[in-house]
Amino acid sequence: MTADGVSTGSTAGEDWTPSERARARSAFRRTQRRRATLVATVASVVVLAGVVYVVTTAPGWERAREAFFSPERAWEVLPDVAAGLWLNLRVWLVAGVVGLVVGLALAVVRTSRLPALFPLRVFALVYVDVFRGVPLLLVLLLVGFGLPALRLPWLPVSAAFLGGLSIVLCYTAYLAEIFRAGIESVHPSQVAAARSLGLTRGQAVRRVVLPQAVRNVAAPVASMLVSLQKDSGLISILGAVDAIRAAQIATTGDYNFTPYVVAGILFLLISIPLTRLVDAWSARQGWRGQLRGVSGAGVVR
């Protein structure tokens, strides 16, 4: 630098070069990564080749290939199965939105200490315990055949509605427990600090607790929504013509099960990208499952 304060040389950062040991460590890491990639690739190819060999050399392979993997039959039934999948997607979206809203409301009620909300807390506790303890398939059967028997004039009795209602009832209970774990993960000092600034308890919960709670449990909530997309196919047992029901109709008469394979592939084309996006987003957010009791299947109490 000159007397006028003008820099005449490069900065210290531009002059920095890694030491010989640092370069050796970097080269070693690159070698290890290349070796690990090579080993993983070779192992995957060997396992895949072994599976293909076992399957294709089985005595009944030709018959199974015609019954499950017929390209002509797959192309023939693809439009009907895809149309059924559109119903699954609509049920998934509606059930996901309703489940998130109602589940968050139940979690807020469960964690509230207002005496006036005691009856609602009891209701939320019973609701969560019941619908987390009963299998989804049983709820589908009870709701799908029980509610129409009441002959309520204002209640839709379509299979898609009743199936979606059953899914909402079950998944709302799981989402409520996940949100409750997120709310309880926020330290009480956060509420005390908000109250000291003049916020009411309701404002503290809405502006301080809930934003942190939702951020803390965003990863398991996203995983539950992916699982909900898969279970939307269970509405077929009530007669809704979704992807699975359309595949079942297509197999009637010829006993060719390729439509089921087509339905499975369509579900995978949606669920696998969603799962990978959730995993990538979770890793980016630094999620490592710090919340105790939170799992992909709900909250263990």
C-alpha positions as CSV (number, residue, x, y, z in Angstrom):
1,M,0.0,0.0,0.0
2,T,1.3,3.5,-0.9
3,A,1.3,6.5,1.3
4,D,-1.9,7.7,-0.4
5,G,-3.6,4.5,0.9
6,V,-3.9,2.8,-2.5
7,S,-3.3,-0.9,-2.5
8,T,-0.5,-1.9,-4.9
9,G,-0.4,-5.6,-4.4
10,S,-2.8,-8.5,-4.1
11,T,-4.5,-9.3,-0.8
12,A,-3.4,-12.0,1.6
13,G,-6.3,-14.2,0.6
14,E,-5.3,-14.1,-3.1
15,D,-1.8,-15.1,-2.2
16,W,-2.9,-18.1,-0.2
17,T,-2.1,-21.5,-1.5
18,P,-2.8,-24.9,0.1
19,S,0.0,-26.6,1.8
20,E,1.4,-29.9,0.5
21,R,-0.3,-31.8,3.3
22,A,-3.7,-30.1,2.5
23,R,-3.3,-31.1,-1.2
24,A,-2.4,-34.6,-0.2
25,R,-5.6,-34.8,2.0
26,S,-7.7,-33.5,-0.8
27,A,-6.3,-36.0,-3.3
28,F,-6.8,-38.8,-0.8
29,R,-10.5,-37.9,-0.3
30,R,-11.0,-37.7,-4.0
31,T,-9.5,-41.2,-4.4
32,Q,-11.7,-42.5,-1.6
33,R,-14.8,-41.1,-3.2
34,R,-14.0,-42.5,-6.6
35,R,-13.3,-45.9,-5.0
36,A,-16.5,-45.9,-3.0
37,T,-18.5,-44.9,-6.1
38,L,-16.9,-47.7,-8.1
39,V,-17.5,-50.3,-5.4
40,A,-21.2,-49.2,-5.0
41,T,-21.7,-49.3,-8.8
42,V,-20.1,-52.8,-9.2
43,A,-22.1,-54.1,-6.2
44,S,-25.4,-52.7,-7.6
45,V,-24.7,-54.2,-11.0
46,V,-23.9,-57.6,-9.5
47,V,-27.0,-57.6,-7.4
48,L,-29.3,-56.5,-10.2
49,A,-27.8,-59.1,-12.6
50,G,-28.3,-61.8,-10.0
51,V,-32.0,-60.8,-9.5
52,V,-32.6,-60.7,-13.3
53,Y,-30.9,-64.1,-13.7
54,V,-33.0,-65.7,-10.9
55,V,-36.2,-64.3,-12.2
56,T,-35.7,-65.0,-15.9
57,T,-34.5,-68.5,-15.4
58,A,-37.4,-69.5,-13.2
59,P,-39.6,-72.3,-14.7
60,G,-42.7,-70.1,-14.7
61,W,-41.0,-66.9,-16.0
62,E,-42.6,-67.0,-19.5
63,R,-46.1,-67.4,-18.1
64,A,-45.5,-64.7,-15.4
65,R,-44.1,-62.3,-18.0
66,E,-47.3,-62.7,-20.1
67,A,-49.5,-62.3,-17.1
68,F,-47.8,-59.3,-15.4
69,F,-45.6,-57.6,-18.0
70,S,-47.5,-57.5,-21.3
71,P,-46.5,-54.2,-23.1
72,E,-49.6,-54.4,-25.3
73,R,-52.0,-54.8,-22.4
74,A,-50.2,-52.1,-20.4
75,W,-50.6,-49.6,-23.2
76,E,-54.3,-50.6,-23.6
77,V,-55.2,-50.0,-20.0
78,L,-53.0,-46.9,-19.4
79,P,-55.6,-44.3,-20.1
80,D,-58.2,-45.8,-17.7
81,V,-55.7,-46.3,-14.9
82,A,-54.3,-42.8,-15.4
83,A,-57.8,-41.4,-15.2
84,G,-58.3,-43.3,-11.9
85,L,-55.0,-41.9,-10.6
86,W,-56.4,-38.4,-11.1
87,L,-59.0,-39.2,-8.5
88,N,-56.3,-40.4,-6.1
89,L,-54.4,-37.2,-6.6
90,R,-57.5,-35.1,-5.8
91,V,-58.3,-37.1,-2.7
92,W,-54.7,-36.7,-1.6
93,L,-54.6,-32.9,-2.1
94,V,-57.9,-32.3,-0.3
95,A,-57.2,-34.7,2.5
96,G,-53.7,-33.3,2.9
97,V,-54.9,-29.7,3.3
98,V,-57.8,-30.6,5.6
99,G,-55.5,-32.8,7.7
100,L,-52.9,-30.1,8.1
101,V,-55.4,-27.5,9.2
102,V,-57.4,-29.7,11.5
103,G,-54.3,-31.4,12.9
104,L,-52.7,-28.1,13.8
105,A,-55.9,-26.9,15.4
106,L,-56.1,-30.1,17.5
107,A,-52.4,-29.7,18.5
108,V,-53.0,-26.1,19.7
109,V,-56.1,-27.3,21.7
110,R,-54.1,-30.2,23.3
111,T,-51.3,-27.8,24.4
112,S,-53.6,-25.0,25.6
113,R,-54.0,-24.6,29.4
114,L,-57.1,-22.4,29.3
115,P,-59.8,-23.9,31.6
116,A,-62.5,-23.1,29.2
117,L,-60.9,-25.4,26.6
118,F,-60.9,-28.4,28.9
119,P,-63.8,-30.2,27.1
120,L,-62.0,-29.6,23.7
121,R,-58.8,-31.0,25.2
122,V,-60.6,-34.1,26.3
123,F,-62.2,-34.5,22.8
124,A,-58.8,-34.0,21.1
125,L,-57.2,-36.6,23.4
126,V,-59.9,-39.2,22.7
127,Y,-59.9,-38.4,19.0
128,V,-56.2,-38.9,18.6
129,D,-56.1,-42.0,20.7
130,V,-59.0,-43.6,18.8
131,F,-57.9,-42.9,15.3
132,R,-54.3,-43.7,15.9
133,G,-55.2,-47.0,17.4
134,V,-57.7,-48.2,14.7
135,P,-56.3,-49.5,11.4
136,L,-57.1,-47.2,8.4
137,L,-58.7,-50.1,6.6
138,L,-61.1,-50.7,9.4
139,V,-62.0,-47.0,9.5
140,L,-62.7,-47.1,5.8
141,L,-65.1,-50.0,6.2
142,L,-66.9,-48.4,9.2
143,V,-67.2,-45.0,7.6
144,G,-67.9,-46.3,4.1
145,F,-70.8,-48.6,5.2
146,G,-71.8,-47.0,8.5
147,L,-72.5,-43.4,7.5
148,P,-74.7,-44.2,4.5
149,A,-76.8,-46.3,6.9
150,L,-77.8,-43.2,8.8
151,R,-79.5,-41.8,5.7
152,L,-78.5,-38.2,6.5
153,P,-79.8,-36.0,3.7
154,W,-76.9,-33.5,3.9
155,L,-74.2,-36.1,3.9
156,P,-72.6,-37.1,0.5
157,V,-72.4,-40.9,0.1
158,S,-70.1,-41.1,-2.8
159,A,-67.3,-43.6,-2.4
160,A,-64.6,-41.0,-3.1
161,F,-66.0,-38.7,-0.4
162,L,-66.4,-41.4,2.3
163,G,-62.9,-42.7,1.5
164,G,-61.4,-39.3,1.7
165,L,-63.2,-38.6,4.9
166,S,-61.7,-41.9,6.4
167,I,-58.2,-40.9,5.4
168,V,-58.7,-37.4,6.9
169,L,-59.9,-38.9,10.2
170,C,-56.8,-41.1,10.5
171,Y,-54.1,-38.9,9.2
172,T,-55.4,-35.9,11.1
173,A,-54.7,-37.8,14.4
174,Y,-51.1,-38.5,13.3
175,L,-50.5,-34.9,12.1
176,A,-52.0,-33.5,15.4
177,E,-49.4,-35.5,17.4
178,I,-46.6,-34.4,15.2
179,F,-47.6,-30.7,15.5
180,R,-48.0,-31.2,19.3
181,A,-44.4,-32.4,19.5
182,G,-43.3,-29.4,17.6
183,I,-45.2,-27.0,19.9
184,E,-43.8,-28.6,23.0
185,S,-40.3,-28.4,21.5
186,V,-40.5,-24.6,21.7
187,H,-39.0,-23.5,25.1
188,P,-41.5,-21.8,27.5
189,S,-39.1,-18.9,27.8
190,Q,-40.2,-17.9,24.2
191,V,-43.7,-17.4,25.5
192,A,-42.5,-15.6,28.6
193,A,-40.4,-13.2,26.5
194,A,-43.3,-12.5,24.2
195,R,-45.6,-11.8,27.1
196,S,-43.0,-9.5,28.6
197,L,-43.2,-7.5,25.3
198,G,-46.9,-7.0,25.8
199,L,-48.3,-9.8,23.6
200,T,-51.3,-11.7,24.8
201,R,-51.0,-15.5,25.2
202,G,-52.9,-16.0,22.0
203,Q,-50.6,-13.6,20.1
204,A,-47.6,-15.3,21.6
205,V,-48.7,-18.7,20.4
206,R,-49.7,-17.5,16.9
207,R,-46.7,-15.3,16.3
208,V,-43.9,-16.9,18.3
209,V,-44.6,-20.5,19.1
210,L,-46.4,-21.8,16.0
211,P,-43.9,-20.5,13.4
212,Q,-41.1,-22.3,15.3
213,A,-43.1,-25.4,15.9
214,V,-44.1,-25.8,12.3
215,R,-40.5,-25.3,11.1
216,N,-39.3,-27.9,13.6
217,V,-41.6,-30.6,12.4
218,A,-41.8,-29.7,8.7
219,A,-39.8,-32.8,7.7
220,P,-41.9,-35.4,9.4
221,V,-45.1,-33.6,8.3
222,A,-43.9,-33.8,4.7
223,S,-43.1,-37.5,5.1
224,M,-46.7,-38.1,6.4
225,L,-48.1,-36.3,3.4
226,V,-46.1,-38.6,1.1
227,S,-47.5,-41.6,2.9
228,L,-51.0,-40.1,2.6
229,Q,-50.5,-40.0,-1.2
230,K,-49.8,-43.8,-1.2
231,D,-52.8,-44.6,1.1
232,S,-55.2,-42.7,-1.1
233,G,-55.4,-45.9,-3.1
234,L,-57.3,-47.6,-0.3
235,I,-60.5,-45.8,-1.3
236,S,-60.9,-48.4,-4.0
237,I,-62.3,-50.9,-1.4
238,L,-65.4,-48.7,-1.2
239,G,-65.9,-48.9,-4.9
240,A,-64.4,-45.6,-6.0
241,V,-62.9,-45.9,-9.5
242,D,-59.4,-44.8,-8.7
243,A,-56.2,-46.2,-10.2
244,I,-56.4,-49.5,-8.3
245,R,-60.1,-50.0,-9.0
246,A,-59.6,-49.3,-12.7
247,A,-56.8,-51.8,-12.8
248,Q,-59.1,-54.4,-11.0
249,I,-61.8,-53.8,-13.6
250,A,-59.3,-54.2,-16.4
251,T,-58.2,-57.6,-15.1
252,T,-61.8,-59.0,-15.0
253,G,-62.3,-61.7,-17.6
254,D,-58.8,-62.2,-19.0
255,Y,-56.9,-62.7,-15.7
256,N,-54.0,-60.6,-17.0
257,F,-52.5,-58.7,-14.0
258,T,-50.5,-56.1,-16.1
259,P,-53.0,-53.3,-15.1
260,Y,-51.9,-53.7,-11.5
261,V,-48.3,-53.3,-12.5
262,V,-49.3,-50.2,-14.5
263,A,-51.1,-48.7,-11.4
264,G,-48.1,-49.5,-9.2
265,I,-45.7,-47.8,-11.6
266,L,-47.9,-44.7,-11.8
267,F,-47.9,-44.4,-8.0
268,L,-44.1,-44.8,-7.9
269,L,-43.7,-42.1,-10.5
270,I,-45.4,-39.7,-8.0
271,S,-44.2,-41.0,-4.6
272,I,-40.5,-41.5,-5.4
273,P,-39.8,-38.0,-6.7
274,L,-41.8,-36.6,-3.7
275,T,-39.8,-38.7,-1.3
276,R,-36.5,-37.6,-2.8
277,L,-37.6,-34.0,-2.7
278,V,-38.5,-34.3,1.0
279,D,-35.2,-36.0,1.8
280,A,-33.2,-33.3,0.0
281,W,-35.2,-30.5,1.6
282,S,-34.8,-32.1,5.0
283,A,-31.0,-32.4,4.6
284,R,-30.9,-28.8,3.4
285,Q,-32.8,-27.7,6.5
286,G,-30.4,-29.6,8.7
287,W,-33.1,-32.0,10.0
288,R,-31.5,-34.8,12.0
289,G,-34.6,-35.9,14.0
290,Q,-33.7,-33.9,17.1
291,L,-37.3,-33.9,18.3
292,R,-37.8,-36.9,20.6
293,G,-40.8,-39.0,19.9
294,V,-41.2,-37.8,16.2
295,S,-41.1,-40.5,13.6
296,G,-42.3,-41.1,10.1
297,A,-45.4,-42.9,11.5
298,G,-46.3,-40.3,14.1
299,V,-45.4,-39.5,17.6
300,V,-44.6,-42.1,20.2
301,R,-46.1,-41.1,23.5
